[in-house]
Amino acid sequence: MTDLVLSESLAAARTRLAEALHAAGRPADAARLLAVSKTKPAAMIRQAWHLGQREFGENYVQEALDKQAELGDLDAIVWHFIGPLQSNKTREVAEHFAWVHSVDREKIARRLSDQRPEALGPLDICLQVNISDEASKSGITLDALPALAEAVQAMPRLRLRGLMAIPAPTEGPEAQRAPFARLREALENLREHFPEAPLDTLSMGMSDDLEAAVAEGATLVRLGTAIFGARTART
């Protein structure tokens, strides 16, 4: 992808988000783009940074660490880990990311808290919910969510910010909105139980369902293909 094409696609993604927020009657700054840069080269992330993008989402720990090392000269870049997280990778994530969206087990959360360097401040956490109850998907059930939220809220080096979900693909805006509405309601319930927590984040919506997610209150929209083009196969 050339600099010009990336500039155009990022501008189009920003316009699309702005139009979705306007259609939903929400403030222009109520949601922001998370550029999902997995499998994309560091040079492309650098181009996006020069175009004003600051938040990037990665799924694979070693790939992300390599990019972070190459892009260490960039100021104010914010790294989000959004993929499934194994126990043997928690230290690297705790030490090198600002956000983790995919916490769905107390064991993983506890390791992240224990391994988070105190000098970095708390690690921002979203709990991943399996909102469509898919056997193949990661995420906690809605019934188990309050107990995990309570455990994470008590961990000293984590800051519980909200919820993340990847619903099953559906057709039509109403069908797309339904699981996002359930996630929004789950966050509202958590706010009632944990009024002291900064529960301000709904990480939901991707290239195919951004408008439905924004209509239901998304605050972080994860866009990969719409910004960087088709995903490159990992070797």
C-alpha positions as CSV (number, residue, x, y, z in Angstrom):
1,M,0.0,0.0,0.0
2,T,1.4,3.4,-1.0
3,D,1.4,6.4,1.3
4,L,-1.4,8.0,-0.8
5,V,-3.6,4.9,-0.6
6,L,-3.1,4.6,3.1
7,S,-3.9,8.3,3.5
8,E,-7.1,7.9,1.6
9,S,-8.2,4.8,3.4
10,L,-7.5,6.2,6.8
11,A,-9.4,9.4,5.9
12,A,-12.3,7.3,4.7
13,A,-12.3,5.3,7.9
14,R,-12.4,8.5,10.0
15,T,-15.2,9.9,7.8
16,R,-17.1,6.7,8.2
17,L,-16.8,6.8,12.0
18,A,-17.8,10.5,12.1
19,E,-20.9,9.8,10.0
20,A,-21.8,6.8,12.2
21,L,-21.5,8.9,15.3
22,H,-23.6,11.7,13.8
23,A,-26.3,9.2,12.7
24,A,-26.4,7.8,16.2
25,G,-26.8,11.3,17.7
26,R,-23.5,10.9,19.6
27,P,-20.7,13.5,20.1
28,A,-18.0,13.6,17.5
29,D,-15.4,12.5,20.0
30,A,-17.5,9.7,21.6
31,A,-15.6,6.9,19.8
32,R,-12.1,6.6,18.3
33,L,-10.4,4.3,15.8
34,L,-8.1,1.5,16.9
35,A,-6.0,0.6,13.8
36,V,-5.6,-3.1,13.8
37,S,-2.1,-3.6,12.4
38,K,-1.5,-7.3,12.8
39,T,0.5,-8.9,10.0
40,K,1.2,-5.3,8.7
41,P,4.8,-4.1,8.5
42,A,6.2,-1.5,10.9
43,A,6.7,0.9,7.9
44,M,2.9,1.0,7.4
45,I,2.3,1.7,11.0
46,R,4.8,4.5,10.8
47,Q,2.9,6.0,7.8
48,A,-0.3,5.9,9.7
49,W,1.3,7.5,12.7
50,H,2.5,10.4,10.5
51,L,-1.1,10.7,9.3
52,G,-2.2,11.3,13.0
53,Q,-3.2,7.7,14.0
54,R,-1.9,7.0,17.5
55,E,-3.6,3.8,18.7
56,F,-2.7,0.4,17.2
57,G,-4.0,-3.1,17.9
58,E,-1.9,-6.2,17.7
59,N,-2.8,-9.9,18.1
60,Y,0.6,-11.7,18.1
61,V,3.0,-10.9,20.9
62,Q,6.4,-11.5,19.2
63,E,5.3,-9.7,16.0
64,A,4.2,-6.8,18.1
65,L,7.4,-6.7,20.1
66,D,9.4,-6.6,16.9
67,K,7.4,-3.6,15.6
68,Q,7.6,-1.8,18.9
69,A,11.4,-2.1,18.8
70,E,11.5,-0.7,15.2
71,L,9.1,2.1,16.1
72,G,10.6,3.1,19.4
73,D,11.3,6.6,18.1
74,L,7.6,7.5,17.7
75,D,6.1,9.6,20.5
76,A,2.7,9.0,22.0
77,I,2.0,5.7,20.3
78,V,-0.4,3.5,22.2
79,W,-0.3,-0.3,21.8
80,H,-3.4,-2.4,22.5
81,F,-3.2,-6.2,22.7
82,I,-6.4,-7.6,21.3
83,G,-5.7,-11.3,20.6
84,P,-6.0,-14.4,22.7
85,L,-3.4,-14.4,25.4
86,Q,-1.5,-17.4,26.7
87,S,0.0,-17.6,30.1
88,N,3.5,-17.8,28.8
89,K,3.1,-14.5,27.0
90,T,1.6,-12.4,29.8
91,R,4.9,-10.9,31.0
92,E,5.8,-9.4,27.6
93,V,2.3,-8.0,27.2
94,A,2.3,-6.6,30.8
95,E,5.6,-4.9,30.1
96,H,5.0,-3.5,26.6
97,F,1.3,-2.7,26.1
98,A,-0.9,0.0,27.5
99,W,-4.2,-1.9,26.9
100,V,-5.3,-5.5,26.9
101,H,-8.8,-6.2,25.4
102,S,-8.9,-10.0,25.6
103,V,-8.9,-10.9,29.3
104,D,-11.3,-13.7,30.0
105,R,-9.8,-15.6,32.8
106,E,-8.8,-14.6,36.3
107,K,-5.5,-16.5,36.0
108,I,-4.4,-14.3,33.0
109,A,-5.5,-11.2,34.8
110,R,-3.6,-12.1,37.9
111,R,-0.4,-12.8,35.9
112,L,-0.8,-9.4,34.1
113,S,-1.2,-7.6,37.4
114,D,1.8,-9.4,39.0
115,Q,4.0,-8.8,36.0
116,R,3.1,-5.2,35.3
117,P,6.0,-2.9,36.1
118,E,4.9,-0.5,38.7
119,A,6.7,2.4,37.0
120,L,4.4,2.0,34.0
121,G,1.2,2.6,36.0
122,P,-1.9,0.4,35.8
123,L,-2.6,-1.7,32.7
124,D,-5.9,-0.8,31.1
125,I,-8.1,-3.9,30.8
126,C,-11.2,-4.9,28.8
127,L,-12.9,-8.2,29.6
128,Q,-13.7,-10.2,26.5
129,V,-17.2,-11.5,26.4
130,N,-18.3,-14.4,24.2
131,I,-21.5,-12.4,23.4
132,S,-22.8,-14.8,20.8
133,D,-22.0,-18.0,22.8
134,E,-19.8,-19.5,20.1
135,A,-17.9,-22.6,21.0
136,S,-15.0,-21.5,18.8
137,K,-14.6,-18.0,20.3
138,S,-12.7,-16.8,23.3
139,G,-14.5,-14.9,26.0
140,I,-16.3,-15.2,29.2
141,T,-20.1,-15.8,29.5
142,L,-22.3,-12.9,30.6
143,D,-23.3,-15.0,33.7
144,A,-19.6,-15.3,34.8
145,L,-18.8,-11.7,34.0
146,P,-19.5,-10.1,37.4
147,A,-17.2,-12.4,39.3
148,L,-14.3,-11.8,36.9
149,A,-14.9,-8.1,37.0
150,E,-14.8,-8.1,40.8
151,A,-11.5,-10.1,40.8
152,V,-9.9,-7.8,38.2
153,Q,-11.1,-4.7,40.0
154,A,-9.2,-5.8,43.1
155,M,-5.9,-6.3,41.3
156,P,-3.6,-3.4,42.1
157,R,-1.8,-3.0,38.7
158,L,-4.8,-3.4,36.5
159,R,-7.4,-0.8,35.7
160,L,-10.8,-2.2,34.6
161,R,-12.0,0.0,31.7
162,G,-14.7,-2.0,30.0
163,L,-15.8,-4.9,27.7
164,M,-14.8,-6.2,24.3
165,A,-16.6,-8.6,22.0
166,I,-16.5,-10.1,18.6
167,P,-20.0,-11.2,17.7
168,A,-20.9,-13.9,15.2
169,P,-21.3,-12.4,11.7
170,T,-24.9,-11.5,10.9
171,E,-26.7,-9.8,8.0
172,G,-28.6,-6.6,8.4
173,P,-28.3,-3.7,10.8
174,E,-30.8,-4.9,13.4
175,A,-29.3,-8.4,13.7
176,Q,-25.8,-6.7,13.9
177,R,-27.0,-4.4,16.7
178,A,-28.5,-7.1,18.9
179,P,-25.2,-8.5,20.4
180,F,-23.7,-5.0,20.7
181,A,-26.8,-4.0,22.7
182,R,-26.3,-6.9,25.1
183,L,-22.7,-5.9,25.6
184,R,-23.7,-2.3,26.3
185,E,-26.3,-3.5,28.8
186,A,-23.6,-5.7,30.5
187,L,-21.4,-2.7,30.9
188,E,-24.2,-0.6,32.3
189,N,-24.8,-3.4,34.9
190,L,-21.1,-3.4,35.8
191,R,-21.2,0.3,36.4
192,E,-24.0,-0.1,38.9
193,H,-21.9,-2.7,40.8
194,F,-18.6,-1.0,40.6
195,P,-19.2,2.8,40.6
196,E,-15.6,3.4,41.6
197,A,-14.2,1.8,38.4
198,P,-13.6,3.9,35.3
199,L,-15.9,1.7,33.1
200,D,-16.0,3.9,30.0
201,T,-15.0,1.5,27.2
202,L,-16.9,-0.6,24.8
203,S,-14.4,-2.2,22.4
204,M,-16.7,-3.4,19.6
205,G,-17.2,-3.1,15.9
206,M,-14.9,-3.9,13.0
207,S,-14.8,-3.1,9.3
208,D,-18.1,-5.0,8.5
209,D,-20.2,-3.7,11.4
210,L,-18.9,-0.4,12.5
211,E,-22.2,1.5,12.2
212,A,-24.1,-1.1,14.3
213,A,-21.5,-0.9,17.0
214,V,-21.5,2.8,17.1
215,A,-25.3,2.9,17.3
216,E,-25.1,0.8,20.4
217,G,-22.4,2.9,22.1
218,A,-19.0,1.7,20.9
219,T,-16.1,3.8,22.2
220,L,-13.2,1.9,20.5
221,V,-13.8,0.6,16.9
222,R,-11.2,-1.9,15.7
223,L,-10.5,-1.4,12.0
224,G,-7.9,-3.4,10.1
225,T,-8.9,-4.1,6.5
226,A,-10.7,-0.8,6.1
227,I,-7.4,1.1,7.0
228,F,-4.6,-1.2,5.9
229,G,-6.2,-3.4,3.2
230,A,-6.5,-7.1,3.1
231,R,-4.7,-9.0,5.8
232,T,-1.4,-10.6,4.9
233,A,-1.0,-14.3,5.7
234,R,1.5,-15.0,8.4
235,T,4.5,-17.1,7.5
